[in-house]
Amino acid sequence: AQEWAQGHGAAINDLALSADGQLLATAGENNQVRIWNPANGGGGPKPSLDGLPAPVKSVAFSLDNAHLACGTANNQVLVYDAKTGLLEQINA
């Protein structure tokens, strides 16, 4: 956990493990989500989701591991493709 905290570069507010256990997402105060391989601590398919509009307070994977939802401090929920990191939806 300390390795992920240092690698994230800011305080971590939340983390989520994908249903298949292959990915771990960390949500940070630096408006960033990092995706990790929990087996070795390395980056996942898209190691970083940058440029979120506010500090990220929560993260959750969909049950099929295809999507990652991020809740921000300005009350937005952003949904990303968990493999490509492409933004799919914004809910304000």
TAMO-V729347 format. One record per helix or strand of 2 or more residues. SS is the DSSP state (~ for helix, > for strand). FROM is the first residue (numbers start at 0). TO is the last residue. If there is no record, write none. Layout:
ss = {SS & SS}
from = {FROM & FROM}
to = {TO & TO}
This chain:
ss = {~ & > & > & > & > & > & > & > & >}
from = {1 & 11 & 23 & 32 & 42 & 55 & 66 & 76 & 86}
to = {7 & 16 & 27 & 35 & 48 & 60 & 71 & 80 & 90}
